[in-house]
Amino acid sequence: MDIRIGIKDSPREISFDSSQTAEEVQALVLDALDAGHLAIDDAKGHRYIVPSANIAYVEIGSETARKIGFVA
């Protein structure tokens, strides 16, 4: 699943793949709004921690696998 997190006052976003489902990611984001920070792991085992006050948006992508190779 592709996840993108926009950070306030930053021209770049955090973008990574996660092995969690869309529902799990959404629950983490909603809990982060109350907890003060978002902690989420990517598919490689890295952990991202973002203060919830600095989150501009969270985009949760599709769970479908990407195609590999050339498309004719």
PDB file with SEQRES, HELIX, SHEET and CRYST1 records, atoms N, CA, C and O in Angstrom:
SEQRES   1 A   72  MET ASP ILE ARG ILE GLY ILE LYS ASP SER PRO ARG GLU          
SEQRES   2 A   72  ILE SER PHE ASP SER SER GLN THR ALA GLU GLU VAL GLN          
SEQRES   3 A   72  ALA LEU VAL LEU ASP ALA LEU ASP ALA GLY HIS LEU ALA          
SEQRES   4 A   72  ILE ASP ASP ALA LYS GLY HIS ARG TYR ILE VAL PRO SER          
SEQRES   5 A   72  ALA ASN ILE ALA TYR VAL GLU ILE GLY SER GLU THR ALA          
SEQRES   6 A   72  ARG LYS ILE GLY PHE VAL ALA                                  
HELIX    1 AA1 ALA A   22  ALA A   35  1                                  14    
HELIX    2 AA2 SER A   52  ASN A   54  5                                   3    
SHEET    1 AA1 3 GLU A  13  ASP A  17  0                                        
SHEET    2 AA1 3 ASP A   2  ILE A   7 -1                                        
SHEET    3 AA1 3 ILE A  55  ILE A  60 -1                                        
SHEET    1 AA2 2 HIS A  37  ASP A  41  0                                        
SHEET    2 AA2 2 ARG A  47  PRO A  51 -1                                        
CRYST1    1.000    1.000    1.000  90.00  90.00  90.00 P 1           1          
ATOM      1  N   MET A   1       0.841  -1.159   0.000  1.00  0.00           N  
ATOM      2  CA  MET A   1       0.000   0.000   0.000  1.00  0.00           C  
ATOM      3  C   MET A   1       0.892   1.229   0.000  1.00  0.00           C  
ATOM      4  O   MET A   1       1.813   1.335   0.810  1.00  0.00           O  
ATOM      5  N   ASP A   2       0.623   2.145  -0.896  1.00  0.00           N  
ATOM      6  CA  ASP A   2       1.365   3.402  -0.968  1.00  0.00           C  
ATOM      7  C   ASP A   2       0.781   4.405   0.019  1.00  0.00           C  
ATOM      8  O   ASP A   2      -0.435   4.584   0.094  1.00  0.00           O  
ATOM      9  N   ILE A   3       1.662   5.055   0.775  1.00  0.00           N  
ATOM     10  CA  ILE A   3       1.238   6.071   1.741  1.00  0.00           C  
ATOM     11  C   ILE A   3       2.072   7.316   1.505  1.00  0.00           C  
ATOM     12  O   ILE A   3       3.290   7.240   1.347  1.00  0.00           O  
ATOM     13  N   ARG A   4       1.404   8.464   1.483  1.00  0.00           N  
ATOM     14  CA  ARG A   4       2.084   9.754   1.376  1.00  0.00           C  
ATOM     15  C   ARG A   4       1.590  10.654   2.495  1.00  0.00           C  
ATOM     16  O   ARG A   4       0.387  10.781   2.724  1.00  0.00           O  
ATOM     17  N   ILE A   5       2.535  11.277   3.189  1.00  0.00           N  
ATOM     18  CA  ILE A   5       2.213  12.178   4.297  1.00  0.00           C  
ATOM     19  C   ILE A   5       2.772  13.550   3.960  1.00  0.00           C  
ATOM     20  O   ILE A   5       3.980  13.716   3.789  1.00  0.00           O  
ATOM     21  N   GLY A   6       1.887  14.526   3.865  1.00  0.00           N  
ATOM     22  CA  GLY A   6       2.304  15.899   3.626  1.00  0.00           C  
ATOM     23  C   GLY A   6       2.610  16.582   4.941  1.00  0.00           C  
ATOM     24  O   GLY A   6       1.881  16.423   5.920  1.00  0.00           O  
ATOM     25  N   ILE A   7       3.695  17.347   4.961  1.00  0.00           N  
ATOM     26  CA  ILE A   7       4.137  18.039   6.166  1.00  0.00           C  
ATOM     27  C   ILE A   7       3.931  19.541   5.969  1.00  0.00           C  
ATOM     28  O   ILE A   7       4.310  20.089   4.933  1.00  0.00           O  
ATOM     29  N   LYS A   8       3.338  20.199   6.948  1.00  0.00           N  
ATOM     30  CA  LYS A   8       3.129  21.650   6.868  1.00  0.00           C  
ATOM     31  C   LYS A   8       4.470  22.368   6.747  1.00  0.00           C  
ATOM     32  O   LYS A   8       5.463  21.967   7.354  1.00  0.00           O  
ATOM     33  N   ASP A   9       4.479  23.436   5.952  1.00  0.00           N  
ATOM     34  CA  ASP A   9       5.663  24.282   5.749  1.00  0.00           C  
ATOM     35  C   ASP A   9       6.854  23.516   5.183  1.00  0.00           C  
ATOM     36  O   ASP A   9       8.001  23.897   5.417  1.00  0.00           O  
ATOM     37  N   SER A  10       6.594  22.435   4.438  1.00  0.00           N  
ATOM     38  CA  SER A  10       7.658  21.673   3.805  1.00  0.00           C  
ATOM     39  C   SER A  10       7.250  21.374   2.365  1.00  0.00           C  
ATOM     40  O   SER A  10       6.133  20.916   2.126  1.00  0.00           O  
ATOM     41  N   PRO A  11       8.133  21.625   1.410  1.00  0.00           N  
ATOM     42  CA  PRO A  11       7.770  21.361   0.017  1.00  0.00           C  
ATOM     43  C   PRO A  11       7.770  19.875  -0.335  1.00  0.00           C  
ATOM     44  O   PRO A  11       7.247  19.494  -1.383  1.00  0.00           O  
ATOM     45  N   ARG A  12       8.335  19.049   0.501  1.00  0.00           N  
ATOM     46  CA  ARG A  12       8.416  17.611   0.226  1.00  0.00           C  
ATOM     47  C   ARG A  12       7.434  16.854   1.093  1.00  0.00           C  
ATOM     48  O   ARG A  12       6.947  17.359   2.105  1.00  0.00           O  
ATOM     49  N   GLU A  13       7.155  15.640   0.677  1.00  0.00           N  
ATOM     50  CA  GLU A  13       6.268  14.768   1.440  1.00  0.00           C  
ATOM     51  C   GLU A  13       7.002  13.469   1.763  1.00  0.00           C  
ATOM     52  O   GLU A  13       7.990  13.126   1.113  1.00  0.00           O  
ATOM     53  N   ILE A  14       6.516  12.761   2.758  1.00  0.00           N  
ATOM     54  CA  ILE A  14       7.061  11.453   3.084  1.00  0.00           C  
ATOM     55  C   ILE A  14       6.257  10.444   2.283  1.00  0.00           C  
ATOM     56  O   ILE A  14       5.028  10.428   2.355  1.00  0.00           O  
ATOM     57  N   SER A  15       6.943   9.602   1.518  1.00  0.00           N  
ATOM     58  CA  SER A  15       6.275   8.629   0.662  1.00  0.00           C  
ATOM     59  C   SER A  15       6.932   7.270   0.869  1.00  0.00           C  
ATOM     60  O   SER A  15       8.155   7.152   0.789  1.00  0.00           O  
ATOM     61  N   PHE A  16       6.118   6.233   1.139  1.00  0.00           N  
ATOM     62  CA  PHE A  16       6.658   4.897   1.362  1.00  0.00           C  
ATOM     63  C   PHE A  16       5.571   3.852   1.165  1.00  0.00           C  
ATOM     64  O   PHE A  16       4.388   4.179   1.074  1.00  0.00           O  
ATOM     65  N   ASP A  17       5.985   2.598   1.101  1.00  0.00           N  
ATOM     66  CA  ASP A  17       5.064   1.467   0.998  1.00  0.00           C  
ATOM     67  C   ASP A  17       4.915   0.841   2.372  1.00  0.00           C  
ATOM     68  O   ASP A  17       5.877   0.747   3.135  1.00  0.00           O  
ATOM     69  N   SER A  18       3.701   0.416   2.678  1.00  0.00           N  
ATOM     70  CA  SER A  18       3.425  -0.220   3.959  1.00  0.00           C  
ATOM     71  C   SER A  18       2.725  -1.549   3.724  1.00  0.00           C  
ATOM     72  O   SER A  18       1.983  -1.705   2.754  1.00  0.00           O  
ATOM     73  N   SER A  19       2.962  -2.493   4.604  1.00  0.00           N  
ATOM     74  CA  SER A  19       2.295  -3.787   4.507  1.00  0.00           C  
ATOM     75  C   SER A  19       0.967  -3.798   5.256  1.00  0.00           C  
ATOM     76  O   SER A  19       0.276  -4.817   5.272  1.00  0.00           O  
ATOM     77  N   GLN A  20       0.605  -2.682   5.875  1.00  0.00           N  
ATOM     78  CA  GLN A  20      -0.657  -2.589   6.616  1.00  0.00           C  
ATOM     79  C   GLN A  20      -1.814  -2.323   5.661  1.00  0.00           C  
ATOM     80  O   GLN A  20      -1.616  -1.822   4.554  1.00  0.00           O  
ATOM     81  N   THR A  21      -3.020  -2.662   6.099  1.00  0.00           N  
ATOM     82  CA  THR A  21      -4.205  -2.426   5.283  1.00  0.00           C  
ATOM     83  C   THR A  21      -4.624  -0.963   5.387  1.00  0.00           C  
ATOM     84  O   THR A  21      -4.160  -0.228   6.259  1.00  0.00           O  
ATOM     85  N   ALA A  22      -5.502  -0.560   4.488  1.00  0.00           N  
ATOM     86  CA  ALA A  22      -5.995   0.819   4.493  1.00  0.00           C  
ATOM     87  C   ALA A  22      -6.723   1.132   5.793  1.00  0.00           C  
ATOM     88  O   ALA A  22      -6.609   2.240   6.316  1.00  0.00           O  
ATOM     89  N   GLU A  23      -7.461   0.178   6.311  1.00  0.00           N  
ATOM     90  CA  GLU A  23      -8.190   0.387   7.564  1.00  0.00           C  
ATOM     91  C   GLU A  23      -7.243   0.563   8.740  1.00  0.00           C  
ATOM     92  O   GLU A  23      -7.495   1.385   9.621  1.00  0.00           O  
ATOM     93  N   GLU A  24      -6.153  -0.202   8.762  1.00  0.00           N  
ATOM     94  CA  GLU A  24      -5.170  -0.072   9.840  1.00  0.00           C  
ATOM     95  C   GLU A  24      -4.480   1.287   9.791  1.00  0.00           C  
ATOM     96  O   GLU A  24      -4.276   1.923  10.825  1.00  0.00           O  
ATOM     97  N   VAL A  25      -4.123   1.727   8.595  1.00  0.00           N  
ATOM     98  CA  VAL A  25      -3.462   3.023   8.443  1.00  0.00           C  
ATOM     99  C   VAL A  25      -4.412   4.144   8.841  1.00  0.00           C  
ATOM    100  O   VAL A  25      -4.013   5.080   9.533  1.00  0.00           O  
ATOM    101  N   GLN A  26      -5.657   4.054   8.412  1.00  0.00           N  
ATOM    102  CA  GLN A  26      -6.636   5.079   8.768  1.00  0.00           C  
ATOM    103  C   GLN A  26      -6.826   5.145  10.279  1.00  0.00           C  
ATOM    104  O   GLN A  26      -6.917   6.239  10.838  1.00  0.00           O  
ATOM    105  N   ALA A  27      -6.888   4.001  10.948  1.00  0.00           N  
ATOM    106  CA  ALA A  27      -7.030   3.985  12.404  1.00  0.00           C  
ATOM    107  C   ALA A  27      -5.813   4.627  13.076  1.00  0.00           C  
ATOM    108  O   ALA A  27      -5.965   5.361  14.052  1.00  0.00           O  
ATOM    109  N   LEU A  28      -4.610   4.357  12.564  1.00  0.00           N  
ATOM    110  CA  LEU A  28      -3.401   4.964  13.124  1.00  0.00           C  
ATOM    111  C   LEU A  28      -3.424   6.482  12.977  1.00  0.00           C  
ATOM    112  O   LEU A  28      -3.048   7.207  13.898  1.00  0.00           O  
ATOM    113  N   VAL A  29      -3.869   6.959  11.808  1.00  0.00           N  
ATOM    114  CA  VAL A  29      -3.910   8.405  11.566  1.00  0.00           C  
ATOM    115  C   VAL A  29      -4.932   9.072  12.477  1.00  0.00           C  
ATOM    116  O   VAL A  29      -4.649  10.118  13.061  1.00  0.00           O  
ATOM    117  N   LEU A  30      -6.112   8.484  12.603  1.00  0.00           N  
ATOM    118  CA  LEU A  30      -7.150   9.073  13.456  1.00  0.00           C  
ATOM    119  C   LEU A  30      -6.735   9.061  14.924  1.00  0.00           C  
ATOM    120  O   LEU A  30      -7.017  10.014  15.650  1.00  0.00           O  
ATOM    121  N   ASP A  31      -6.071   8.000  15.369  1.00  0.00           N  
ATOM    122  CA  ASP A  31      -5.565   7.952  16.750  1.00  0.00           C  
ATOM    123  C   ASP A  31      -4.457   8.981  16.960  1.00  0.00           C  
ATOM    124  O   ASP A  31      -4.317   9.533  18.052  1.00  0.00           O  
ATOM    125  N   ALA A  32      -3.670   9.240  15.916  1.00  0.00           N  
ATOM    126  CA  ALA A  32      -2.562  10.195  16.024  1.00  0.00           C  
ATOM    127  C   ALA A  32      -3.061  11.607  16.262  1.00  0.00           C  
ATOM    128  O   ALA A  32      -2.378  12.402  16.907  1.00  0.00           O  
ATOM    129  N   LEU A  33      -4.228  11.928  15.758  1.00  0.00           N  
ATOM    130  CA  LEU A  33      -4.763  13.270  15.961  1.00  0.00           C  
ATOM    131  C   LEU A  33      -5.018  13.551  17.434  1.00  0.00           C  
ATOM    132  O   LEU A  33      -4.920  14.698  17.871  1.00  0.00           O  
ATOM    133  N   ASP A  34      -5.342  12.522  18.203  1.00  0.00           N  
ATOM    134  CA  ASP A  34      -5.550  12.669  19.649  1.00  0.00           C  
ATOM    135  C   ASP A  34      -4.255  12.483  20.437  1.00  0.00           C  
ATOM    136  O   ASP A  34      -4.053  13.131  21.464  1.00  0.00           O  
ATOM    137  N   ALA A  35      -3.379  11.599  19.958  1.00  0.00           N  
ATOM    138  CA  ALA A  35      -2.169  11.249  20.695  1.00  0.00           C  
ATOM    139  C   ALA A  35      -1.061  12.290  20.570  1.00  0.00           C  
ATOM    140  O   ALA A  35      -0.196  12.383  21.441  1.00  0.00           O  
ATOM    141  N   GLY A  36      -1.080  13.077  19.490  1.00  0.00           N  
ATOM    142  CA  GLY A  36      -0.051  14.089  19.318  1.00  0.00           C  
ATOM    143  C   GLY A  36       1.041  13.713  18.348  1.00  0.00           C  
ATOM    144  O   GLY A  36       1.838  14.569  17.964  1.00  0.00           O  
ATOM    145  N   HIS A  37       1.107  12.437  17.930  1.00  0.00           N  
ATOM    146  CA  HIS A  37       2.110  12.036  16.947  1.00  0.00           C  
ATOM    147  C   HIS A  37       1.628  10.795  16.191  1.00  0.00           C  
ATOM    148  O   HIS A  37       0.866   9.984  16.716  1.00  0.00           O  
ATOM    149  N   LEU A  38       2.090  10.671  14.952  1.00  0.00           N  
ATOM    150  CA  LEU A  38       1.789   9.515  14.117  1.00  0.00           C  
ATOM    151  C   LEU A  38       3.034   8.663  14.020  1.00  0.00           C  
ATOM    152  O   LEU A  38       4.087   9.145  13.603  1.00  0.00           O  
ATOM    153  N   ALA A  39       2.927   7.401  14.400  1.00  0.00           N  
ATOM    154  CA  ALA A  39       4.024   6.447  14.278  1.00  0.00           C  
ATOM    155  C   ALA A  39       3.547   5.325  13.375  1.00  0.00           C  
ATOM    156  O   ALA A  39       2.580   4.629  13.685  1.00  0.00           O  
ATOM    157  N   ILE A  40       4.242   5.154  12.245  1.00  0.00           N  
ATOM    158  CA  ILE A  40       3.823   4.157  11.264  1.00  0.00           C  
ATOM    159  C   ILE A  40       5.059   3.491  10.676  1.00  0.00           C  
ATOM    160  O   ILE A  40       6.087   4.137  10.478  1.00  0.00           O  
ATOM    161  N   ASP A  41       4.951   2.195  10.400  1.00  0.00           N  
ATOM    162  CA  ASP A  41       6.070   1.417   9.866  1.00  0.00           C  
ATOM    163  C   ASP A  41       5.886   1.187   8.373  1.00  0.00           C  
ATOM    164  O   ASP A  41       4.766   1.030   7.888  1.00  0.00           O  
ATOM    165  N   ASP A  42       7.017   1.167   7.642  1.00  0.00           N  
ATOM    166  CA  ASP A  42       6.942   0.854   6.226  1.00  0.00           C  
ATOM    167  C   ASP A  42       7.171  -0.639   6.012  1.00  0.00           C  
ATOM    168  O   ASP A  42       7.379  -1.384   6.969  1.00  0.00           O  
ATOM    169  N   ALA A  43       7.132  -1.069   4.766  1.00  0.00           N  
ATOM    170  CA  ALA A  43       7.263  -2.488   4.431  1.00  0.00           C  
ATOM    171  C   ALA A  43       8.667  -3.027   4.715  1.00  0.00           C  
ATOM    172  O   ALA A  43       8.844  -4.240   4.826  1.00  0.00           O  
ATOM    173  N   LYS A  44       9.664  -2.150   4.835  1.00  0.00           N  
ATOM    174  CA  LYS A  44      11.043  -2.572   5.096  1.00  0.00           C  
ATOM    175  C   LYS A  44      11.397  -2.561   6.574  1.00  0.00           C  
ATOM    176  O   LYS A  44      12.522  -2.905   6.938  1.00  0.00           O  
ATOM    177  N   GLY A  45      10.462  -2.176   7.431  1.00  0.00           N  
ATOM    178  CA  GLY A  45      10.715  -2.168   8.865  1.00  0.00           C  
ATOM    179  C   GLY A  45      11.153  -0.833   9.433  1.00  0.00           C  
ATOM    180  O   GLY A  45      11.461  -0.747  10.622  1.00  0.00           O  
ATOM    181  N   HIS A  46      11.191   0.222   8.608  1.00  0.00           N  
ATOM    182  CA  HIS A  46      11.542   1.555   9.109  1.00  0.00           C  
ATOM    183  C   HIS A  46      10.314   2.170   9.767  1.00  0.00           C  
ATOM    184  O   HIS A  46       9.190   1.939   9.322  1.00  0.00           O  
ATOM    185  N   ARG A  47      10.521   2.943  10.816  1.00  0.00           N  
ATOM    186  CA  ARG A  47       9.419   3.601  11.514  1.00  0.00           C  
ATOM    187  C   ARG A  47       9.515   5.103  11.291  1.00  0.00           C  
ATOM    188  O   ARG A  47      10.581   5.702  11.433  1.00  0.00           O  
ATOM    189  N   TYR A  48       8.373   5.704  10.937  1.00  0.00           N  
ATOM    190  CA  TYR A  48       8.265   7.141  10.739  1.00  0.00           C  
ATOM    191  C   TYR A  48       7.418   7.709  11.866  1.00  0.00           C  
ATOM    192  O   TYR A  48       6.327   7.208  12.140  1.00  0.00           O  
ATOM    193  N   ILE A  49       7.914   8.753  12.520  1.00  0.00           N  
ATOM    194  CA  ILE A  49       7.180   9.418  13.591  1.00  0.00           C  
ATOM    195  C   ILE A  49       7.044  10.887  13.217  1.00  0.00           C  
ATOM    196  O   ILE A  49       8.037  11.590  13.025  1.00  0.00           O  
ATOM    197  N   VAL A  50       5.792  11.338  13.118  1.00  0.00           N  
ATOM    198  CA  VAL A  50       5.506  12.704  12.695  1.00  0.00           C  
ATOM    199  C   VAL A  50       4.589  13.346  13.728  1.00  0.00           C  
ATOM    200  O   VAL A  50       3.560  12.763  14.068  1.00  0.00           O  
ATOM    201  N   PRO A  51       4.928  14.528  14.238  1.00  0.00           N  
ATOM    202  CA  PRO A  51       4.007  15.224  15.144  1.00  0.00           C  
ATOM    203  C   PRO A  51       2.697  15.521  14.415  1.00  0.00           C  
ATOM    204  O   PRO A  51       2.715  16.039  13.299  1.00  0.00           O  
ATOM    205  N   SER A  52       1.575  15.200  15.031  1.00  0.00           N  
ATOM    206  CA  SER A  52       0.280  15.355  14.354  1.00  0.00           C  
ATOM    207  C   SER A  52      -0.039  16.812  14.044  1.00  0.00           C  
ATOM    208  O   SER A  52      -0.815  17.087  13.129  1.00  0.00           O  
ATOM    209  N   ALA A  53       0.541  17.747  14.785  1.00  0.00           N  
ATOM    210  CA  ALA A  53       0.310  19.165  14.509  1.00  0.00           C  
ATOM    211  C   ALA A  53       0.943  19.587  13.182  1.00  0.00           C  
ATOM    212  O   ALA A  53       0.543  20.599  12.607  1.00  0.00           O  
ATOM    213  N   ASN A  54       1.931  18.819  12.685  1.00  0.00           N  
ATOM    214  CA  ASN A  54       2.622  19.157  11.440  1.00  0.00           C  
ATOM    215  C   ASN A  54       2.090  18.402  10.230  1.00  0.00           C  
ATOM    216  O   ASN A  54       2.583  18.599   9.119  1.00  0.00           O  
ATOM    217  N   ILE A  55       1.092  17.540  10.420  1.00  0.00           N  
ATOM    218  CA  ILE A  55       0.546  16.767   9.310  1.00  0.00           C  
ATOM    219  C   ILE A  55      -0.424  17.638   8.517  1.00  0.00           C  
ATOM    220  O   ILE A  55      -1.410  18.139   9.058  1.00  0.00           O  
ATOM    221  N   ALA A  56      -0.131  17.811   7.219  1.00  0.00           N  
ATOM    222  CA  ALA A  56      -1.020  18.561   6.340  1.00  0.00           C  
ATOM    223  C   ALA A  56      -2.070  17.628   5.746  1.00  0.00           C  
ATOM    224  O   ALA A  56      -3.246  17.984   5.668  1.00  0.00           O  
ATOM    225  N   TYR A  57      -1.648  16.429   5.325  1.00  0.00           N  
ATOM    226  CA  TYR A  57      -2.567  15.435   4.768  1.00  0.00           C  
ATOM    227  C   TYR A  57      -1.918  14.064   4.806  1.00  0.00           C  
ATOM    228  O   TYR A  57      -0.697  13.947   4.909  1.00  0.00           O  
ATOM    229  N   VAL A  58      -2.742  13.026   4.724  1.00  0.00           N  
ATOM    230  CA  VAL A  58      -2.271  11.652   4.589  1.00  0.00           C  
ATOM    231  C   VAL A  58      -3.035  11.036   3.431  1.00  0.00           C  
ATOM    232  O   VAL A  58      -4.264  10.980   3.446  1.00  0.00           O  
ATOM    233  N   GLU A  59      -2.298  10.574   2.423  1.00  0.00           N  
ATOM    234  CA  GLU A  59      -2.911   9.931   1.270  1.00  0.00           C  
ATOM    235  C   GLU A  59      -2.642   8.436   1.355  1.00  0.00           C  
ATOM    236  O   GLU A  59      -1.492   7.998   1.386  1.00  0.00           O  
ATOM    237  N   ILE A  60      -3.713   7.665   1.393  1.00  0.00           N  
ATOM    238  CA  ILE A  60      -3.607   6.214   1.466  1.00  0.00           C  
ATOM    239  C   ILE A  60      -3.914   5.678   0.075  1.00  0.00           C  
ATOM    240  O   ILE A  60      -5.032   5.829  -0.418  1.00  0.00           O  
ATOM    241  N   GLY A  61      -2.926   5.050  -0.561  1.00  0.00           N  
ATOM    242  CA  GLY A  61      -3.069   4.570  -1.929  1.00  0.00           C  
ATOM    243  C   GLY A  61      -3.759   3.231  -2.006  1.00  0.00           C  
ATOM    244  O   GLY A  61      -4.309   2.734  -1.023  1.00  0.00           O  
ATOM    245  N   SER A  62      -3.719   2.660  -3.187  1.00  0.00           N  
ATOM    246  CA  SER A  62      -4.396   1.391  -3.428  1.00  0.00           C  
ATOM    247  C   SER A  62      -3.563   0.227  -2.913  1.00  0.00           C  
ATOM    248  O   SER A  62      -2.351   0.339  -2.729  1.00  0.00           O  
ATOM    249  N   GLU A  63      -4.239  -0.885  -2.686  1.00  0.00           N  
ATOM    250  CA  GLU A  63      -3.567  -2.078  -2.198  1.00  0.00           C  
ATOM    251  C   GLU A  63      -3.177  -3.018  -3.321  1.00  0.00           C  
ATOM    252  O   GLU A  63      -2.621  -4.084  -3.058  1.00  0.00           O  
ATOM    253  N   THR A  64      -3.454  -2.652  -4.575  1.00  0.00           N  
ATOM    254  CA  THR A  64      -3.129  -3.518  -5.693  1.00  0.00           C  
ATOM    255  C   THR A  64      -1.642  -3.481  -5.974  1.00  0.00           C  
ATOM    256  O   THR A  64      -0.974  -2.473  -5.747  1.00  0.00           O  
ATOM    257  N   ALA A  65      -1.137  -4.593  -6.471  1.00  0.00           N  
ATOM    258  CA  ALA A  65       0.287  -4.697  -6.791  1.00  0.00           C  
ATOM    259  C   ALA A  65       0.576  -3.957  -8.086  1.00  0.00           C  
ATOM    260  O   ALA A  65      -0.266  -3.887  -8.981  1.00  0.00           O  
ATOM    261  N   ARG A  66       1.764  -3.413  -8.171  1.00  0.00           N  
ATOM    262  CA  ARG A  66       2.188  -2.706  -9.379  1.00  0.00           C  
ATOM    263  C   ARG A  66       2.578  -3.700 -10.446  1.00  0.00           C  
ATOM    264  O   ARG A  66       3.066  -4.788 -10.142  1.00  0.00           O  
ATOM    265  N   LYS A  67       2.366  -3.330 -11.696  1.00  0.00           N  
ATOM    266  CA  LYS A  67       2.775  -4.171 -12.814  1.00  0.00           C  
ATOM    267  C   LYS A  67       4.270  -4.027 -13.023  1.00  0.00           C  
ATOM    268  O   LYS A  67       4.834  -2.946 -12.850  1.00  0.00           O  
ATOM    269  N   ILE A  68       4.894  -5.112 -13.392  1.00  0.00           N  
ATOM    270  CA  ILE A  68       6.329  -5.104 -13.638  1.00  0.00           C  
ATOM    271  C   ILE A  68       6.543  -5.380 -15.119  1.00  0.00           C  
ATOM    272  O   ILE A  68       5.917  -6.275 -15.687  1.00  0.00           O  
ATOM    273  N   GLY A  69       7.422  -4.615 -15.736  1.00  0.00           N  
ATOM    274  CA  GLY A  69       7.725  -4.818 -17.145  1.00  0.00           C  
ATOM    275  C   GLY A  69       7.156  -3.706 -17.994  1.00  0.00           C  
ATOM    276  O   GLY A  69       6.685  -2.687 -17.489  1.00  0.00           O  
ATOM    277  N   PHE A  70       7.209  -3.922 -19.293  1.00  0.00           N  
ATOM    278  CA  PHE A  70       6.744  -2.929 -20.233  1.00  0.00           C  
ATOM    279  C   PHE A  70       5.301  -3.194 -20.622  1.00  0.00           C  
ATOM    280  O   PHE A  70       4.878  -4.344 -20.741  1.00  0.00           O  
ATOM    281  N   VAL A  71       4.556  -2.124 -20.817  1.00  0.00           N  
ATOM    282  CA  VAL A  71       3.170  -2.234 -21.243  1.00  0.00           C  
ATOM    283  C   VAL A  71       3.126  -1.873 -22.718  1.00  0.00           C  
ATOM    284  O   VAL A  71       3.598  -0.808 -23.117  1.00  0.00           O  
ATOM    285  N   ALA A  72       2.569  -2.742 -23.511  1.00  0.00           N  
ATOM    286  CA  ALA A  72       2.523  -2.502 -24.958  1.00  0.00           C  
ATOM    287  C   ALA A  72       1.264  -1.765 -25.353  1.00  0.00           C  
ATOM    288  O   ALA A  72       1.060  -1.479 -26.533  1.00  0.00           O  
TER     289      ALA A  72                                                      
END                                                                             
